[in-house]
């Protein structure tokens, strides 16, 4: 199972940030949209959870990410997203 930290901080993320067209493609991919939907469902309000995380309280968002990664569908979606980042 992919480590979420690797997705956010790894070489793939660094390369992705330098390639706006690939970043847009990843953002618009069906699996990315489904991941966001699952996180939104888990947090109730993904935007608020992300804002709290940015201010130092990542507990709600971290819990949603853990649930996503432990869900078979979520794990498959993350793997697919990771493959698309290459």
C-alpha positions as CSV (number, residue, x, y, z in Angstrom):
1,X,0.0,0.0,0.0
2,X,1.4,3.4,-0.9
3,X,2.5,5.7,2.0
4,X,0.6,9.0,1.8
5,X,3.6,11.0,2.9
6,X,5.5,9.6,-0.1
7,X,2.8,10.9,-2.3
8,X,2.9,14.4,-0.8
9,X,6.7,14.7,-0.2
10,X,8.3,12.3,-2.7
11,X,10.0,12.8,-5.9
12,X,6.8,12.4,-7.8
13,X,5.2,15.3,-6.1
14,X,8.3,17.5,-6.7
15,X,8.2,16.6,-10.5
16,X,4.5,17.2,-10.6
17,X,4.7,20.7,-9.2
18,X,7.1,21.6,-12.0
19,X,4.7,20.3,-14.7
20,X,1.4,22.3,-14.6
21,X,-0.2,20.3,-17.4
22,X,0.4,17.0,-15.7
23,X,-0.8,18.5,-12.4
24,X,-4.1,19.5,-14.1
25,X,-4.4,16.1,-15.7
26,X,-4.0,14.5,-12.3
27,X,-6.4,16.9,-10.6
28,X,-9.1,16.2,-13.2
29,X,-8.6,12.4,-13.3
30,X,-11.7,10.4,-12.2
31,X,-9.8,8.6,-9.5
32,X,-8.7,11.9,-8.0
33,X,-12.2,13.2,-8.0
34,X,-13.4,10.0,-6.3
35,X,-10.7,10.4,-3.7
36,X,-11.8,13.9,-3.0
37,X,-15.4,12.7,-2.8
38,X,-14.5,10.0,-0.3
39,X,-12.5,12.4,1.8
40,X,-15.4,14.9,1.8
41,X,-17.8,12.2,2.9
42,X,-15.5,11.2,5.7
43,X,-14.8,14.7,7.0
44,X,-18.2,16.2,6.3
45,X,-16.5,19.3,5.0
46,X,-13.2,18.7,3.3
47,X,-12.4,22.4,2.8
48,X,-12.8,23.1,6.5
49,X,-10.8,20.1,7.5
50,X,-8.0,21.3,5.2
51,X,-8.1,24.8,6.7
52,X,-7.8,23.4,10.2
53,X,-4.9,21.2,9.1
54,X,-3.2,24.3,7.6
55,X,-3.6,26.0,11.0
56,X,-2.1,23.0,12.9
57,X,-5.0,20.7,13.7
58,X,-4.7,17.9,11.2
59,X,-6.6,15.3,13.3
60,X,-9.8,15.3,11.2
61,X,-8.0,15.3,7.9
62,X,-5.5,12.7,9.0
63,X,-8.3,10.5,10.2
64,X,-10.1,10.8,6.9
65,X,-6.9,9.9,5.0
66,X,-6.3,6.9,7.2
67,X,-9.8,5.7,6.6
68,X,-9.3,6.2,2.8
69,X,-6.1,4.2,2.8
70,X,-7.6,1.4,4.8
71,X,-10.6,1.2,2.5
72,X,-10.0,-1.3,-0.4
73,X,-11.4,1.2,-3.0
74,X,-9.5,4.1,-1.5
75,X,-6.2,2.1,-1.6
76,X,-6.8,1.2,-5.3
77,X,-7.6,4.8,-6.1
78,X,-4.4,6.0,-4.4
79,X,-2.4,3.4,-6.3
80,X,-3.9,4.5,-9.6
81,X,-3.2,8.2,-8.8
82,X,0.4,7.3,-7.9
83,X,0.8,5.5,-11.2
84,X,-0.6,8.6,-13.0
85,X,2.0,10.7,-11.3
86,X,4.9,8.9,-13.1
